[in-house]
Amino acid sequence: MAEANFVDYVKICCRSGHGGAGSIHFHRDKFTAKGG
């Protein structure tokens, strides 16, 4: 049986978001109900 060489080409385009705050922070305090 003859060997076949398969070559696949894939173009991948990645894009990030549109900036913004960069992170989300949730305030946690044990004296505040449900974090405030």
C-alpha positions in Angstrom: 0.0 0.0 0.0 1.4 3.4 -1.0 1.9 6.1 1.6 0.0 9.3 1.2 1.2 12.6 2.6 -1.6 14.9 3.6 -0.8 18.5 4.3 -3.5 20.7 5.8 -3.3 24.5 6.0 -5.4 26.3 8.6 -5.7 30.0 9.0 -6.6 31.1 12.5 -7.7 34.6 13.3 -8.0 35.7 16.9 -9.3 38.9 18.3 -9.5 40.2 21.8 -12.1 42.5 23.3 -12.4 46.2 23.1 -10.4 47.1 26.2 -12.3 48.1 29.3 -11.5 47.8 33.0 -9.4 44.8 32.4 -10.5 42.9 35.5 -13.5 42.4 37.7 -13.1 42.7 41.5 -15.7 41.7 44.0 -15.5 43.2 47.5 -15.5 40.5 50.1 -15.9 41.3 53.8 -17.0 39.0 56.6 -18.9 41.8 58.3 -21.0 42.7 55.3 -23.9 40.5 54.2 -23.2 38.8 50.8 -20.2 41.0 50.2 -22.0 44.3 50.1 
